[in-house]
Each structure stands twice: as structure tokens, then as C-alpha cells.
Amino acid sequence: MGAVKTKRMPRAVREQQMLDAAVRTFGQRGYMAASMDEIAELAGVSKPLVYLYLNSKEDLFRACIRREAKALTQAVRDGVRPGLPADRQLWDGLQAFFAHTAEHPDAWSVLHLQARTHGESFAAEVAAMREELVAFVTQLTVVAARAARPQALGCARTRRHPQDPDLSEREVAGLAEALVGAAESLAAWANATPGVTARHAAATLMNFAWAGLGNLMEGRSWFPPATAD
């Protein structure tokens, strides 16, 4: 009998097929336990072809991180519609984030768990994605602060110790970092907890974040208690 001929397809399509198989395998089995044999079998190709396209297990893993990081950040950006009220933009962004991580749990496992624990170069790829998300959330926070400013100014006279409702760059940066960090942890929890939807996760974080931002804009900041020297 002659050798079985496989259907030829464009390299780009075949490569995405390999990446799909690799993300599934890395996400479910972990980077160390995943084998190139298993990935090749799942992708329906030979192991030499995987090496031909993607060079090594390390390069394959890095390609998975880059693809999934790009997909996540793009999903969040696409979910936010400019021109809507600030709270709606933040809400839409959070919903997009949690919906994407819920729909792609293996990809989220690769980004949130595997990439951060298997080498500095892998962690750096995820850090770049995180910086992009933080920068985007920072922009949304600035918009929210500006939207809340007139209301805060209007009630400033009723406060005993009025504060300038403008947030400093450091405060905005800190809020964005905290929001992204909370979203990452909440996504991991939501994916592991039956019955928690993307909408529920987004609402949980939205209530936490929006109430806190509102308090800051109205001058109701919490200060740690004084300690004795």
C-alpha cells in the first residue's frame, strides 16, 4: 500500500492548527508535562513538521503566549465603544475580559499560570501584555475621573474636609494596576467556580472599582491609622 496522503493546506493555516493544539495541551497539562508528540498528534501532523514550523518546544510555547496575549488585549479593546459614559466603557471592558478568559480557559491558563512560572523570557511576554492592559485601563480611569469631577466639585462644599477631585498620576496608575490585578485573580477564580458567569465576575469587580473611584472623587479617602513612633 502507498503512503496515506495528507491534505495540503497553507502554512499559516497549518501553523494556527499547531498553535491551537499546543495551547490546549500546555493549558491542560502544563508546560513541563506537555510533549511535542502529544501536540503533533492532537494537531494531526508529524512531530518533525512541528519542529520545522516552530523550531522548538520553547519557541512553540512563546508563540502561544504571543498569540493569546494579542487575542486577549484585542478582545478588551474591541469590547469598549468610545463615546459611551465612562462607567459603561469600564463595564464593557471588564465584560470583554471575563468573557474572553471564560471562553478560552486553556489560553488563560497559559498566560496566567504557565508562562509566569517557567522562565523569565516567558514571563516577560506576559508582562508586556499586562502593561498594555494597564495602559488601556489607565485611560479609562482618567476618563472616569474627568466625568466624575463636576459632580465632585458640586458637592465639595458639603464636605468637612474637601479635597481636589483631580486624581494624581500616581493614584490613577495605582488604580489601574489594582484593577488589572484584581481582574486576573477574579478570572482564575471564575473559571474554577461553577456557575460564575463573565457578567457576574464583571459586576463584582465593577461594583468594587466604581464605588472606590467615586469615593476618591468625592474626597472620601481611607487613611491608615496613626502609629506611635
Secondary structure, DSSP 8 states (H G I E B T S, - for coil): ----------HHHHHHHHHHHHHHHHHHH-TTT--HHHHHHHHTS-HHHHHHHH-SHHHHHHHHHHHHHHHHHHHHHHH--TTS-HHHHHHHHHHHHHHHHHH-HHHHHIIIIIGGGS-HHHHHHHHHHHHHHHHHHHHHHHHHHHHHHHHHHHTGGGSSS-------HHHHHHHHHHHHHHHHHHHHHHHHSTT--HHHHHHHHHHHHHHHHHHHHTT----------
